[in-house]
Amino acid sequence: MRIGIIGAGLIGGTLARKLASIGHQVRIANSREPSSLTEFKNDDGITPVWADEVADGADIVILSLPQKAIGALSESLRSTLMSVPIVIDTGNYYPVRDGHIDALDQGTADSEWVAGILGRPVFKVFNNIGAPSLKYKGTDDEGQKLGLTVAGPSGEDKQKVSELIVQLGFDPVDGGDLGQSWRLQPGTPIYCKDMTADEMRAGLQQTTREDIGKYHEDRDQIEDFDAAMKKVGEFM
Ligand SMILES: NC(=O)c1ccc[n+]([C@@H]2O[C@H](COP(=O)([O-])OP(=O)(O)OC[C@H]3O[C@@H](n4cnc5c(N)ncnc54)[C@H](OP(=O)(O)O)[C@@H]3O)[C@@H](O)[C@H]2O)c1
C-alpha cells in the first residue's frame, strides 16, 4: 500500500521503517523540508516529502504529531486528506507539551477532537504503545503476542487497519468507536503496558475517565517534557 506519514519522530519514524520493511511504499514528512530527513537516506521504500505532499495518492495517512500541531496542518493538506481512504492518528494529548485545549480538558476524546478538526473520521492506533516496544517487541517476556488497540468507525476500513496491525506483528484489539477512544488514552490501565490482547480487553473494562485527569495532573509536574521524551529515544 501507499502509506503517508506526517511526523517523523519516535513513532512516525519507527512506523516508516517497519512498514517499508514489509513492502509498503512510505512517504514521510516533518515540519521542515524533505532534505532535513537525512536519517532515511539509506532506507529502501521510504521517500521524504513535504508535508503537503504526503497524502497525494495515499491509501493510508498516519498522523504522528503532538496534538497542538494538528490545527497547524495546511488547508491544502486537509483538503487532500478528505479523499484518503484511511487516516490514522497516533496522537495523545499532553497539556504539559501541547498547552491546554479546552475541549480536551472537558473530556472530548483526543482522536475524536482530531476527527472534528479534520472534518473526517480517523482511527486511533499506535497511541498506547511506547516507541521502543513498537520498534523491538511484538511479544511480551513470555513470548505471547502483544495487543494493539484500534478505535474508530466499524466496517471495512477498521478491518483493513486491523490487518495492518497483524502485518506489523501485533494482535489487534477493538477499542470501540471514536467516542469511546478515551479508554485508550494516557493514564488508563492499558496505556503503554505491553499487554496481550486478552489483558487489554480486560483492562478496557476497568478504565475510568478519572484515570486520565489524574495522570495529566501528575505529568503537569514534568518541567521538561522534551527531555523526558529524549530519554525514551535513548532506548531506540
Ligand atoms: N513517543 C512515544 O513513545 C509515543 C507513543 C505513543 C504515542 N505517542 C504520540 O504520538 C505522537 C507523536 O509522538 P512522537 O514521540 O513520535 O513525537 P516526536 O518524536 O516529538 O516527533 C514529532 C514529529 O512531528 C513533526 N511535526 C511537528 N509539528 C509538525 C507539523 N506542523 N507538520 C509536520 N510535522 C510536524 C516533528 O517534526 P520536526 O522535527 O520538524 O518538528 C517530528 O517529526 C504524539 O502525539 C505522542 O504523544 C508517542
Ligand as a Chemical Component Dictionary entry (heavy atoms), coordinates in Angstrom:
data_LIG
# 
_chem_comp.id                   LIG 
_chem_comp.type                 NON-POLYMER 
_chem_comp.pdbx_formal_charge   0 
_chem_comp.three_letter_code    LIG 
# 
loop_
_chem_comp_atom.comp_id 
_chem_comp_atom.atom_id 
_chem_comp_atom.alt_atom_id 
_chem_comp_atom.type_symbol 
_chem_comp_atom.charge 
_chem_comp_atom.model_Cartn_x 
_chem_comp_atom.model_Cartn_y 
_chem_comp_atom.model_Cartn_z 
_chem_comp_atom.pdbx_ordinal 
LIG N1  N1  N 0  6.985  8.549  21.939 1  
LIG C1  C1  C 0  6.150  7.545  22.242 2  
LIG O1  O1  O 0  6.577  6.517  22.799 3  
LIG C2  C2  C 0  4.686  7.655  21.867 4  
LIG C3  C3  C 0  3.903  6.509  21.996 5  
LIG C4  C4  C 0  2.594  6.538  21.566 6  
LIG C5  C5  C 0  2.033  7.708  21.070 7  
LIG N2  N2  N 1  2.791  8.840  21.008 8  
LIG C6  C6  C 0  2.145  10.064 20.489 9  
LIG O2  O2  O 0  2.355  10.093 19.064 10 
LIG C7  C7  C 0  2.567  11.444 18.631 11 
LIG C8  C8  C 0  3.984  11.546 18.059 12 
LIG O3  O3  O 0  4.887  11.219 19.106 13 
LIG P1  P1  P 0  6.465  11.119 18.894 14 
LIG O4  O4  O 0  7.016  10.700 20.204 15 
LIG O5  O5  O -1 6.774  10.341 17.666 16 
LIG O6  O6  O 0  6.817  12.662 18.653 17 
LIG P2  P2  P 0  8.214  13.307 18.297 18 
LIG O7  O7  O 0  9.311  12.296 18.408 19 
LIG O8  O8  O 0  8.301  14.572 19.064 20 
LIG O9  O9  O 0  8.048  13.675 16.740 21 
LIG C9  C9  C 0  7.091  14.607 16.318 22 
LIG C10 C10 C 0  7.206  14.760 14.818 23 
LIG O10 O10 O 0  6.143  15.622 14.401 24 
LIG C11 C11 C 0  6.674  16.563 13.476 25 
LIG N3  N3  N 0  5.840  17.763 13.443 26 
LIG C12 C12 C 0  5.532  18.601 14.448 27 
LIG N4  N4  N 0  4.715  19.589 14.006 28 
LIG C13 C13 C 0  4.508  19.346 12.684 29 
LIG C14 C14 C 0  3.760  19.990 11.658 30 
LIG N5  N5  N 0  3.030  21.083 11.917 31 
LIG N6  N6  N 0  3.789  19.467 10.407 32 
LIG C15 C15 C 0  4.519  18.358 10.138 33 
LIG N7  N7  N 0  5.241  17.686 11.070 34 
LIG C16 C16 C 0  5.245  18.186 12.322 35 
LIG C17 C17 C 0  8.065  16.844 14.009 36 
LIG O11 O11 O 0  8.812  17.453 13.005 37 
LIG P3  P3  P 0  10.006 18.482 13.341 38 
LIG O12 O12 O 0  11.144 17.643 13.806 39 
LIG O13 O13 O 0  10.249 19.154 12.040 40 
LIG O14 O14 O 0  9.475  19.391 14.412 41 
LIG C18 C18 C 0  8.513  15.415 14.349 42 
LIG O15 O15 O 0  8.979  14.759 13.189 43 
LIG C19 C19 C 0  2.380  12.325 19.885 44 
LIG O16 O16 O 0  1.046  12.784 19.952 45 
LIG C20 C20 C 0  2.681  11.359 21.032 46 
LIG O17 O17 O 0  2.050  11.771 22.234 47 
LIG C21 C21 C 0  4.124  8.834  21.362 48 
# 
loop_
_chem_comp_bond.comp_id 
_chem_comp_bond.atom_id_1 
_chem_comp_bond.atom_id_2 
_chem_comp_bond.value_order 
_chem_comp_bond.pdbx_ordinal 
LIG N1  C1  SING 1  
LIG C1  O1  DOUB 2  
LIG C1  C2  SING 3  
LIG C2  C3  SING 4  
LIG C2  C21 DOUB 5  
LIG C3  C4  DOUB 6  
LIG C4  C5  SING 7  
LIG C5  N2  DOUB 8  
LIG N2  C6  SING 9  
LIG N2  C21 SING 10 
LIG C6  O2  SING 11 
LIG C6  C20 SING 12 
LIG O2  C7  SING 13 
LIG C7  C8  SING 14 
LIG C7  C19 SING 15 
LIG C8  O3  SING 16 
LIG O3  P1  SING 17 
LIG P1  O4  DOUB 18 
LIG P1  O5  SING 19 
LIG P1  O6  SING 20 
LIG O6  P2  SING 21 
LIG P2  O7  DOUB 22 
LIG P2  O8  SING 23 
LIG P2  O9  SING 24 
LIG O9  C9  SING 25 
LIG C9  C10 SING 26 
LIG C10 O10 SING 27 
LIG C10 C18 SING 28 
LIG O10 C11 SING 29 
LIG C11 N3  SING 30 
LIG C11 C17 SING 31 
LIG N3  C12 SING 32 
LIG N3  C16 SING 33 
LIG C12 N4  DOUB 34 
LIG N4  C13 SING 35 
LIG C13 C14 SING 36 
LIG C13 C16 DOUB 37 
LIG C14 N5  SING 38 
LIG C14 N6  DOUB 39 
LIG N6  C15 SING 40 
LIG C15 N7  DOUB 41 
LIG N7  C16 SING 42 
LIG C17 O11 SING 43 
LIG C17 C18 SING 44 
LIG O11 P3  SING 45 
LIG P3  O12 DOUB 46 
LIG P3  O13 SING 47 
LIG P3  O14 SING 48 
LIG C18 O15 SING 49 
LIG C19 O16 SING 50 
LIG C19 C20 SING 51 
LIG C20 O17 SING 52 
# 
